[in-house]
């Protein structure tokens, strides 16, 4: 099984909750998935699931050509929910600074694990781009607004050749355009809708499966498509 990259059209739209829920769904079937945190803006899986601050991508930034799989293995932390969590960056600047061959070697290590999921946040780093290049599925979370649709269209334009699913997400305030209109705007069918639900976020943070028809359907569709 290949990997899944979860990205959001804007920050705070629920990529971490969905990515972690998908990883937990794999774990519930007896697998040990790897979830990679490549959201440079913090608040990703390594924060949610308390990866020790002593492990971070920042520590590997200066290795350059000397970066090896064993260095990346050191970032992996086993969560009690049965998921291996790969630590992200402490500083947003560190994530942005990664340059070849680092991102490609990072992606090669992640893709050697089966199954794997990546929380790419807004997918605005070379690390995210390298993972998209090796993923079998890209999941875009898109709030129901014109601005979000425009940004999602730009993101998805960089995923040529990848299998793409779009999931609408309902933020507390703002526009609420329909799934059909959103799909037309981004050029991809919207397969479901995930409401903003702090209770589900708390369940996932505790290593428990997310509940609720919206997120349950989205997780099932993502796992099946992968």
C-alpha positions as CSV (number, residue, x, y, z in Angstrom):
1,X,0.0,0.0,0.0
2,X,1.3,3.4,-0.9
3,X,0.9,6.6,1.0
4,X,-1.6,9.4,1.6
5,X,-0.9,13.1,1.8
6,X,-3.5,15.3,3.6
7,X,-3.3,19.0,2.8
8,X,-5.5,22.0,3.6
9,X,-6.5,24.9,1.4
10,X,-6.0,27.2,4.5
11,X,-4.6,26.8,7.9
12,X,-6.8,25.4,10.7
13,X,-9.2,23.5,8.5
14,X,-8.6,20.1,10.1
15,X,-5.8,18.4,8.3
16,X,-4.2,17.0,11.5
17,X,-7.5,15.6,12.8
18,X,-8.3,13.8,9.5
19,X,-4.7,12.6,8.9
20,X,-4.5,11.2,12.4
21,X,-8.0,9.6,12.1
22,X,-6.9,7.9,8.9
23,X,-3.8,6.6,10.6
24,X,-5.9,5.3,13.5
25,X,-8.2,3.5,11.1
26,X,-5.2,1.7,9.7
27,X,-4.0,0.8,13.2
28,X,-7.5,-0.6,14.0
29,X,-7.0,-3.1,11.2
30,X,-3.8,-4.4,12.8
31,X,-1.3,-2.4,10.8
32,X,1.3,0.0,12.2
33,X,1.0,3.1,10.1
34,X,3.6,5.9,10.0
35,X,2.3,9.4,10.2
36,X,4.7,12.1,9.0
37,X,4.4,15.7,10.3
38,X,5.4,18.1,7.6
39,X,3.2,21.0,8.6
40,X,5.7,23.8,9.3
41,X,3.1,25.9,11.2
42,X,3.0,23.6,14.3
43,X,0.0,22.0,15.8
44,X,0.5,18.8,13.7
45,X,0.6,15.1,14.7
46,X,3.8,15.4,16.7
47,X,2.3,18.1,18.9
48,X,-1.1,16.4,19.1
49,X,0.5,13.1,20.1
50,X,3.3,14.5,22.2
51,X,6.4,13.4,20.4
52,X,9.3,14.4,22.7
53,X,10.7,17.9,21.9
54,X,14.2,16.4,21.8
55,X,13.3,14.9,18.4
56,X,12.7,17.3,15.5
57,X,13.4,17.7,11.8
58,X,15.3,20.9,12.7
59,X,18.1,18.6,14.1
60,X,18.7,17.0,10.7
61,X,18.6,20.1,8.6
62,X,22.4,20.6,8.4
63,X,23.2,17.0,7.4
64,X,22.8,17.6,3.6
65,X,24.3,14.7,1.6
66,X,25.0,12.8,4.8
67,X,21.3,12.4,5.7
68,X,20.6,8.6,6.1
69,X,17.5,6.5,6.9
70,X,18.8,5.9,10.4
71,X,18.8,9.6,11.1
72,X,15.1,9.8,10.0
73,X,14.3,6.7,12.0
74,X,15.4,8.5,15.2
75,X,12.4,10.9,14.7
76,X,9.9,8.1,15.0
77,X,7.9,7.7,18.2
78,X,5.4,4.9,18.9
79,X,2.1,6.3,20.1
80,X,-0.2,4.2,22.3
81,X,-2.8,4.2,19.6
82,X,-0.6,1.9,17.5
83,X,0.7,4.6,15.2
84,X,4.3,5.5,14.6
85,X,4.6,9.4,14.6
86,X,7.4,11.0,12.8
87,X,8.3,14.3,14.4
88,X,8.0,17.6,12.6
89,X,9.9,20.9,13.0
90,X,10.1,23.0,16.1
91,X,10.5,26.1,14.0
92,X,8.6,27.0,10.8
93,X,11.8,28.4,9.3
94,X,13.5,25.0,9.6
95,X,10.8,23.3,7.5
96,X,11.0,25.9,4.8
97,X,14.8,25.7,4.7
98,X,15.0,22.1,3.6
99,X,16.6,21.8,0.1
100,X,17.6,18.9,-2.1
101,X,18.6,16.1,-1.6
102,X,17.0,16.3,1.9
103,X,13.3,16.3,0.9
104,X,13.8,13.5,-1.6
105,X,15.6,11.3,1.0
106,X,12.9,12.1,3.5
107,X,10.2,11.0,1.1
108,X,12.1,7.9,0.2
109,X,12.2,6.9,3.9
110,X,8.6,7.7,4.5
111,X,7.5,5.8,1.4
112,X,9.5,2.7,2.6
113,X,6.9,2.4,5.4
114,X,3.5,0.8,4.7
115,X,1.0,2.3,5.2
116,X,1.9,5.9,5.6
117,X,0.0,9.2,6.0
118,X,1.4,12.7,5.9
119,X,-0.1,15.8,7.4
120,X,1.2,18.5,5.0
121,X,-0.7,21.4,6.4
122,X,-0.9,24.0,3.7
123,X,1.6,22.0,1.6
124,X,3.9,25.0,1.2
125,X,7.3,23.3,1.7
126,X,9.7,21.2,-0.4
127,X,9.1,18.3,2.1
128,X,5.4,18.3,1.3
129,X,6.1,18.5,-2.5
130,X,8.5,15.5,-2.2
131,X,5.8,13.4,-0.4
132,X,3.1,14.4,-2.9
133,X,5.5,13.1,-5.7
134,X,5.5,9.6,-4.1
135,X,2.0,9.4,-2.7
136,X,-0.7,7.3,-4.3
137,X,-3.5,9.6,-2.9
138,X,-3.7,13.3,-2.1
139,X,-6.6,14.4,0.1
140,X,-7.4,18.2,0.0
141,X,-9.5,19.7,2.8
142,X,-11.3,22.7,1.4
143,X,-13.5,25.1,3.5
144,X,-16.7,26.2,1.6
145,X,-15.5,29.7,0.5
146,X,-14.4,31.2,-2.7
147,X,-10.9,32.1,-1.3
148,X,-10.4,28.5,-0.1
149,X,-11.5,27.1,-3.5
150,X,-9.1,29.3,-5.3
151,X,-6.2,28.3,-3.1
152,X,-7.1,24.6,-3.4
153,X,-7.2,24.8,-7.2
154,X,-3.7,26.1,-7.1
155,X,-2.5,23.4,-4.8
156,X,-4.2,20.6,-6.8
157,X,-2.6,22.0,-10.0
158,X,0.7,20.7,-8.5
159,X,-0.5,17.2,-8.0
160,X,-0.5,16.0,-11.7
161,X,-0.6,12.3,-12.0
162,X,-1.8,11.8,-8.4
163,X,-5.1,10.3,-7.4
164,X,-7.0,13.2,-5.6
165,X,-9.9,13.3,-3.3
166,X,-11.5,16.6,-2.0
167,X,-13.3,16.9,1.3
168,X,-15.3,20.0,2.2
169,X,-14.9,21.3,5.7
170,X,-17.3,23.6,7.6
171,X,-15.6,26.4,9.5
172,X,-17.5,28.2,12.2
173,X,-18.1,31.4,10.2
174,X,-18.0,32.5,6.6
175,X,-19.4,31.5,3.2
176,X,-21.1,28.1,2.8
177,X,-21.0,27.3,-0.9
178,X,-22.4,23.9,-2.0
179,X,-20.3,20.7,-2.6
180,X,-21.2,20.9,-6.3
181,X,-20.1,24.5,-6.6
182,X,-16.9,23.8,-4.7
183,X,-16.1,20.8,-6.9
184,X,-16.5,22.9,-10.0
185,X,-14.2,25.5,-8.6
186,X,-11.4,23.1,-7.8
187,X,-11.9,20.7,-10.7
188,X,-12.4,17.7,-8.4
189,X,-15.4,16.0,-7.0
190,X,-16.1,16.6,-3.3
191,X,-16.6,13.2,-1.7
192,X,-17.9,14.4,1.7
193,X,-18.1,17.0,4.3
194,X,-16.3,17.2,7.7
195,X,-17.8,19.6,10.2
196,X,-15.5,21.4,12.6
197,X,-16.0,19.4,15.8
198,X,-13.8,19.8,18.8
199,X,-15.1,16.6,20.3
200,X,-13.7,14.6,17.4
201,X,-10.4,16.4,17.6
202,X,-10.2,15.5,21.3
203,X,-11.1,11.8,20.6
204,X,-8.3,11.6,17.9
205,X,-5.9,13.3,20.3
206,X,-6.6,10.6,22.8
207,X,-5.9,7.9,20.2
208,X,-9.5,7.0,19.7
209,X,-11.4,6.6,16.4
210,X,-13.3,9.7,15.3
211,X,-17.1,9.5,15.3
212,X,-19.8,11.2,13.4
213,X,-21.2,10.5,9.9
214,X,-19.2,13.2,8.1
215,X,-15.7,12.3,9.3
216,X,-16.4,8.6,9.5
217,X,-17.4,8.6,5.8
218,X,-14.4,10.7,4.8
219,X,-12.0,8.4,6.7
220,X,-13.6,5.3,5.1
221,X,-13.4,6.8,1.6
222,X,-9.8,7.8,2.1
223,X,-8.7,4.4,3.3
224,X,-10.6,2.6,0.5
225,X,-9.1,4.9,-2.2
226,X,-5.6,4.4,-0.9
